[in-house]
Amino acid sequence: MEQSVPIPIILDCDPGHDDAVAILLAVASPKIDLLAVTTCFGNCSIDDATRNALRILTLAGVTDVPVARGASDPLVASLELGNYVHGKSGLDGPTMPEPEFLPSKLSAVELIHQTLMDSPRPITMVVTGPMTNLAQLAMSHPEDLEKIAEVIFMGGSTERGNHTPSAEFNTYADPEALQEIIDSGLPIRMVGLNLTHQALAIPEVVERMTNMDHDIGKTCAEWMGFFGSSYRSVWSFDSPPVHDPCTVAALIDPSLIEWTRTFLAVELEGKWTRGETVTDIHNRLEHEPNADVAITLDAERYWDLVLEAIDSLGKARV
């Protein structure tokens, strides 16, 4: 059955080249109703993340989606940033427009709370950075959780890390926050590195961006150029995995991803494994499953969806 009513979402992010593409996809898709963007430390400082969100939305021609500044530090851990991948600003590479609007006077937690209260429908939380803002909401407004349809997040992995040998960056950055949300009882879907490493911006993908006859497509191509150079220098990847749009794409077209239902936890104490996600796919622990974990991506259709959305958004701006 064709989806007729757009899915209302709040996108909580730390832009980030791949977060930027996720924002553009959410803006462009008629199947998504982007109610707010909230920012978190992660790929860069909170000040840079907030400015980047405003600049991305300005590039997209959307200045009526509220943007709120969120957490500058994790709940209890020491701050670590991922700007060794995304550059000092978190969005290094092409020249970006200056923001044409200001962030909300509300904090991220306050904006999420208000948006949830005002919505006649449950809202999906899409989290593409550390889980800190949502954990703070759960602790300060536990009554709000019943207004959340589900949480779909980019983070963790079934098999490998990227920030450490065992931990993906978002889950390492604030594992206590992620465990808070896992323990909340909210419906959770995890889109980890094992899935997003199937979403590679291969040369053909970047060429399709470059050949778009508008600034948005060419900017995306330049983002991939900077992002790709980081992956080549840090991890020796030929093409960068474009992680974050996988979360939004999963909502737009559920058939793109195959999932498995399993027990999910995050390691909080391991000397070498802090931030590692435990995904008990083979039921070794015999715990009740509490999350859906992404396993397989139809990469060709994923990129068709993302690129067609970017192109339609760019053409509408010309």
Secondary structure as the mmCIF struct_conf table of DSSP 4:
data_model
#
loop_
_struct_conf.conf_type_id
_struct_conf.id
_struct_conf.beg_label_comp_id
_struct_conf.beg_label_asym_id
_struct_conf.beg_label_seq_id
_struct_conf.end_label_comp_id
_struct_conf.end_label_asym_id
_struct_conf.end_label_seq_id
BEND BEND1 VAL A 5 VAL A 5
HELX_LH_PP_P HELX_LH_PP_P1 PRO A 6 PRO A 6
STRN STRN1 ILE A 7 CYS A 13
HELX_RH_AL_P HELX_RH_AL_P1 HIS A 17 ALA A 28
TURN_TY1_P TURN_TY1_P1 PRO A 30 LYS A 31
STRN STRN2 ILE A 32 THR A 39
BEND BEND2 PHE A 41 CYS A 44
HELX_RH_AL_P HELX_RH_AL_P2 ILE A 46 ALA A 60
TURN_TY1_P TURN_TY1_P2 GLY A 61 GLY A 61
BEND BEND3 ASP A 64 VAL A 65
STRN STRN3 VAL A 67 ALA A 68
BEND BEND4 SER A 72 ASP A 73
BEND BEND5 LEU A 75 ALA A 77
HELX_LH_PP_P HELX_LH_PP_P2 SER A 78 LEU A 79
HELX_RH_AL_P HELX_RH_AL_P3 ASN A 83 HIS A 86
TURN_TY1_P TURN_TY1_P3 LYS A 88 SER A 89
BEND BEND6 GLY A 90 LEU A 91
BEND BEND7 GLY A 93 PRO A 94
HELX_LH_PP_P HELX_LH_PP_P3 PRO A 97 PRO A 99
BEND BEND8 GLU A 100 PHE A 101
HELX_LH_PP_P HELX_LH_PP_P4 LEU A 102 SER A 104
BEND BEND9 LYS A 105 LEU A 106
HELX_RH_AL_P HELX_RH_AL_P4 ALA A 108 ASP A 118
BEND BEND10 PRO A 120 ARG A 121
STRN STRN4 ILE A 123 VAL A 127
BEND BEND11 GLY A 129 GLY A 129
BEND BEND12 MET A 131 MET A 131
HELX_RH_AL_P HELX_RH_AL_P5 THR A 132 SER A 140
HELX_RH_3T_P HELX_RH_3T_P1 PRO A 142 LYS A 147
STRN STRN5 ILE A 148 MET A 154
BEND BEND13 THR A 158 GLU A 159
BEND BEND14 ASN A 162 SER A 166
HELX_RH_AL_P HELX_RH_AL_P6 PHE A 169 ALA A 173
HELX_RH_AL_P HELX_RH_AL_P7 PRO A 175 ASP A 183
TURN_TY1_P TURN_TY1_P4 SER A 184 GLY A 185
STRN STRN6 ILE A 188 VAL A 191
HELX_RH_AL_P HELX_RH_AL_P8 LEU A 193 THR A 196
TURN_TY1_P TURN_TY1_P5 HIS A 197 GLN A 198
BEND BEND15 ALA A 199 ALA A 199
STRN STRN7 LEU A 200 LEU A 200
HELX_RH_AL_P HELX_RH_AL_P9 PRO A 203 THR A 210
TURN_TY1_P TURN_TY1_P6 ASN A 211 ASN A 211
BEND BEND16 MET A 212 HIS A 214
HELX_RH_AL_P HELX_RH_AL_P10 ASP A 215 TRP A 235
BEND BEND17 ASP A 238 SER A 239
STRN STRN8 PRO A 241 PRO A 241
TURN_TY1_P TURN_TY1_P7 ASP A 244 ASP A 244
HELX_RH_AL_P HELX_RH_AL_P11 PRO A 245 ILE A 252
HELX_RH_3T_P HELX_RH_3T_P2 PRO A 254 LEU A 256
STRN STRN9 ILE A 257 THR A 262
STRN STRN10 LEU A 264 VAL A 266
BEND BEND18 LEU A 268 GLU A 269
TURN_TY1_P TURN_TY1_P8 LYS A 271 GLY A 275
STRN STRN11 THR A 277 THR A 279
TURN_TY1_P TURN_TY1_P9 ILE A 281 HIS A 282
BEND BEND19 ARG A 284 LEU A 285
HELX_LH_PP_P HELX_LH_PP_P5 HIS A 287 PRO A 289
STRN STRN12 ALA A 291 LEU A 297
HELX_RH_AL_P HELX_RH_AL_P12 ALA A 299 ARG A 317
#
